[in-house]
Every structure is written in structure tokens, then in C-alpha cells.
Amino acid sequence: MRARDIMSRPVVTVTAASSAKHAAELLARHGFTALPVVDDDDRLIGIVTEADLIGERFPPDPRFAPAQRVTPGETVGAVMTTPATAVAPGADVVEVARALLDSRIRALPIADGARVVGIVTRGDLVRMFARDDTEIAADVRHHLAVYGGPDRWRVEVHDGVVRISDEFDNEGDRHVATVLAEAVPGVVSATVLTENAERIHD
């Protein structure tokens, strides 16, 4: 499965010249956790997150804190994180998840070259993992029907693990069926067996 399969698009972006207040309004309105920051040519130059926007934003209670206070940045450019981590649309979802966790970020821009084409959040990955087995099975059957016909494959799904039975014993077809199944959002892994092999296995 690739980043393009789960990314959200079109992407809401801001520029470095956008006000921090405007960025906060966009985050609140759309329920986002971060916004890609682009230049005048729509090239990715950074990212602004909830944490970036609220840092030093609220004055301390003068009764309990020293009077000295850092003035927060008024523009996105003053508070954004740059450079931004991004991956290509064809990146494997494993790479996307690793980038989100290793960088300790909650949203990852998807860029075609320098142009932002989508965004993936941790929530997107959680929703993909949480998909119902019945929905996953229906999607897998649809993909396989396009490739080999509607009556050739038998599909079972349990906790995202797909088991496919094929009436024919063809190594090339098994490989294609595995790739097609594992491209479906929510699939953890896929195994293809011929019906004869499955009867022996059972």
C-alpha cells in the first residue's frame, strides 16, 4: 500500500507570510494538527503544527510567574518548522508510519518533487488499521475480480489478515493477487493458496 492510497487531498496550505492566527483558525476549523507551508510556487518549505502555534502564545498569570515574557511570532514563517519532512506519493505506508514515529510528528506532507499533493496523519493510519474486516474483504474481492474474474477467488479476512483461495495453481497469479490484496487499505498481510493446497493445509 502506498501513501497515495491513504493521503488526504486536496491539501490546505499556508504561506510563510500567513498570520499565525489564520493558521490556527484553519487548524481549528478543519480539525487538522498541522499545515504544510508553501512558497509562491506551491513548493514545500516547512510545516506549522499545533505545538508551533501555541508555544509562548499565552501570557503567564502575573501573580505566579515572572513578568518577563517572550513575544510569540505573528506569522507562520516566524513559528514554522523547516525544513519539513515529506515523502513521495509512491512511498510504502511502512515508510510513512516510520517517518511519523521517528520524527515524532502527527502529520506528514506527501510531495511530488517539491509540490505538495497530499498529507497523511497518524489518525489516517489508525483509521486504516481499524477498518472492518467485511469492508476489507469486499475491496479485496473487487480488486481480484477485475484481475481474474468474479468467481475465481475465495477471500477470508480476520483482523486485517487476508487469506485467498485460488482454483488455479499459477505462481505469477498468486504474486499479482498478493500485491493487489496488500494494496487495499486495512490489509495487514495476504496469503494466496490454491484450493488443493488449502485442503491439504486444513
Secondary structure, 3 states (H helix, E strand, C coil): CEHHHHCECCCCCEECCCEHHHHHHHHHHHCCCEEEEECCCCEEEEEEEHHHHHCCCCCCCCCCCCCCCCCCCCEHHHHCECCCCCECCCCEHHHHHHHHHHCCCCEEEEEECCEEEEEEEHHHHHHHHCCCHHHHHHHHHHHHHHHHCCCCEEEEEECCEEEEEECCCCHHHHHHHHHHHHCCCCCCEEEEEEHHHHHHHC
